[in-house]
Amino acid sequence: MKAHPLPIYLQRFFSERLAMQLHASPNTVASYRDTFRLLLKYAADRLGRAPTALQIADIDADLVGNFLTFVETRRGNGARSRNTRLSAIRSFFAYVAVNEPQLLHHCQQVLAMPSKRYEKRTIDYLARAEIEAVIGAADLTTRAGRRDRTLLLLALQTGLRVSELINLTCGDVALGTGAHCAMRGQGTQGAIDAASERLCKGPSRLARGARWRRCRAAVREQPRRSAQPRRR
């Protein structure tokens, strides 16, 4: 039977699948790295072999199940963290199943492992009065206050995460069929409609001033037309 060394496929999974094909974010790569660091150490201790000597067949459904129990009982991880570890392992075995069809049944057993149910916390949303209170707390007489108000408006109207907000640059804001910005995160890279028309057309002087400055900058960047001779 052909050997399938685990180190080869694991390295390809990180370098090809996550980095090149999925363009995974650094946080996703770090989370997957921590999962397999724990899994390799657990498998090496249980099987009595070095991580470099492990095979794909060694990481079966029984070992993965015992590993998930280990991270819950010995490391004190909750059900949410357990499911995150399992999701990373599933992603790896889905990659192996596509590249090695002869291991399809082995991978299927790991992929069939269910996530653990847990009680989800109820998400509370701000009321209209609470939103206006948060926005109104910014001091518009200072530069930092105007910046905070703009970021709060963008976050409330688009749903961007804090990590996505702090990574925005001036080049990400563009004009078109309505104001929009480019968002990068969660392993994807591309422009999405930020639905911020009200931010540019709202009653605040800050929004109108920002819209006017962007329009003026866009006009300046347009190439000037050559003068045409008048017809007599």
N, C-alpha and C positions, 0 to 999 in steps of 0.2 A: 504494500500500500504506500502511496506517495506521502511523504512527510510534508506537513504544513506548519513551518515554524511560526510561532506567535510573534516574535519580534519583527519579522519582515512585514507582515500584514498590519501590525500596529503602527509601524513607522509610516507605511504608505497611507494608512487611514488619516494620520495627522497631517502629513506633508501634502498629499494629493487631494483626499476627500474634503477635509475641513478647510485647508488653506487655499487650495486652487479652485476646487469645484464649488464649494458652498460659500467661500469667502466669510467664514465664521468670524465673529468678533473676538477680540482678545479675552473677554470674560468667558465666552463659551469654550474656547480652547483651554483656558485655565481650569474651568470646571471639569472638563473631560480628562485633563491631565491628572487632576487630583483623584478622580474616580479610578483610573487605571493604575495610578501609583499605589493606591490602597489594595486594589484587586491583585496586582502582581505580587505584592508583599504577602497577602493572605494566601494566594495559591502556592507561592514558593515555600512558605512555612508548612502548609498542609501536605504538599506533595513531596517535600524534601528535595526540591531541585531549584537551581538558580533560575531567575526570570528569563535569562537568555536561552535556557534549555527547554522552555515550555513549548508545547504544541497547541494548535487550535483545538484539537480534540480534548485536551486537558481541561479546558474551560467549558464545562458542560452545564446543563440546567441545574443539576444538584449542587455543583460548586457555587454557581451564581446565587442560588437560593440560600445556601449557608452563609455566603458572603454578605448578603443583604441582612440576614438575621444578626450577623456579627456587628455590622455597623450600627444596628439599632440597639443591641444589648450591651456591647462592649464600648462602643464609642458614643453612645447616647444620642444618636441621630434620630430625628423625628420621621414621621411618614413622608413628609414633603421632601426631605433630603434623601430618604431611601428611594423614592420614585425618581429623583433627579439622577441618582447613581444608575438605576435600572435603565433610564432613558439613554444615557451615554453608552451603556453596554449594548442595548438594542441597536443603536445607530451603528456601532462597530460590526455587529453580526449581520446586519442588513447589507453592509458594504462587502463583507466576506461572502455572503450568499450569492451576490451578483457576480463576483469575480471567480468563485470556486463552486460551480454547480454540484460537484460531487459531495460537498459539505452542506447541501441544502437542508437535508433532514436534521442534521446536527444544529444548524442555525435556527431552524424552525422551532425547535424545542425551547431555545432561549428566547426567541421573539414572542412565543406564546405565553410567557410568564406575565401574569397580570400585575398591574400597579395596585398599591395598597390604598384603600379608601381612608379618607380622613375628613374630619369636620372642617369645612371651609369657613373662614371668617367672612361675615357679612360686610360688603363694601358700602360704606356710607358716602353719599354724595353731598356736596355743598348746595344749600338753597340759594335762591337768587339774592336774598338779602346778605347772606354770608359771603357770596362771591363779590358783591359790591363793596362789602366791608374790607375784604382782603385787598382788592384793587385800590380802594381809597386810602389805605394805610401808607401807600408810597408818597413821599414828599416830592412833589413836582418842582419845587424850587431848587433842588440839587440835581446834579448829573446822575448820581447813584440812584436817586429816587425815580427819575425818568427811565433809567435803564431797568430798574426792578419792575416798574409798571408795565413796560413793554414785554418783558419776559413773562410776567404773570398773565397778561392778556393772551400771549401766544400759547402758553401752557393750558389755560382754561378753555380756549376756543379750538385747540387742535389735539389735545391729549398727549403731547410729547412728554417723554420721561425727562427727569432731571439730567441724566447722563447725555441725552440727545440735545437738550437745550444748551448745555455748557460747551458742546462740541460744535455748535453752529458758528459760522463765520459770515462776514459781509458778502462773500461770494455765493453763499447758499441762498440768499434772498434774491429773487428775480422777478421781473415784470412779465406779464403775458396776458392771458385771458383771466385776469384777476391775480391778486397777490398770491404767491406761493413760495415755498422754500424747499430745499433739498434736505432730506433726513437720511442719516446713515446709522444703522444699528441693527441688532438682532441677526447678524449674519447676512443682511441684504444691503445693497447699495443702489440707490436710485432716487429719483425725484418723486415726491408724492404731493398731492394737492393738500395744502395746509388749511384750506377753508378759512382764510383770515380776511375775508372781504370787509367784515365789520371793523376790523382793526384799522383798516385804511380809510374807510368811509364813515367811521363813527364820529360823534360830536366833539370828541376831545381835540384840542389844538395840537397835542402831541402827535396824534395819528395823522391829522391833516398835514402837519408840517413834515412828517416822515414821508408821506406819500408824495408831497410836492418836491422834496429833495431828490427822491429816487427818480421821479419823472424828469426832473431837470438834468440829472446825471445821464439818463438814458438818451435824452435829446442831444446832449453834448457829444455823446459817442457816435451819433449817426453821421455818416459822411455827407459833407456839403455838396449840394448839386451845383454844377457849373452854370454860370449865367447864360441864359439863352437870348439871342438877339431878338429884339422886338420886331414884329411884323408891321409894315406900314400899310 
